[in-house]
Amino acid sequence: HDKVMALQSAIPDVRTFGQIKEAFAKMHMAAGQWEKADEEFFDAMKNYTEAAERGHAVRCLQYKVLANMCAGSDMDPFSAQEAKQFESDADALAMVELRQAYAAHDVDRFHKIL
């Protein structure tokens, strides 16, 4: 991970770097390292947004929300300026609602959304 991150300046394509960050995030999720996964998905989302890859950015945001909840974080991922633009996206709407139910400790609503 550290060696690849050191190559960041050598990877000029933000889409490629987004793919790398997404892969690391999934690796962290598999290891149960939720905070690291949360951070990596956020970085991947930003890279994909910069590369005009909206679908990939939304997917990373969805995973970020999941990692964020698994980490037990109180911070709403949609409070970040970079994520706000996707808050009304049809593909992200379920995750917005899921996060709201999580924040409200509304287990019934959480299960209904799932």
Secondary structure, DSSP 8 states (H G I E B T S, - for coil): -HHHHHTGGG---HHHHHHHHHHHHHHHHHTT-HHHHHHHHHHHHHHHHHTT-HHHHHHHHHHHHHHHHHTT--S-GGGSHHHHTTTT-TTTHHHHHHHHHHHTT-HHHHHHH-
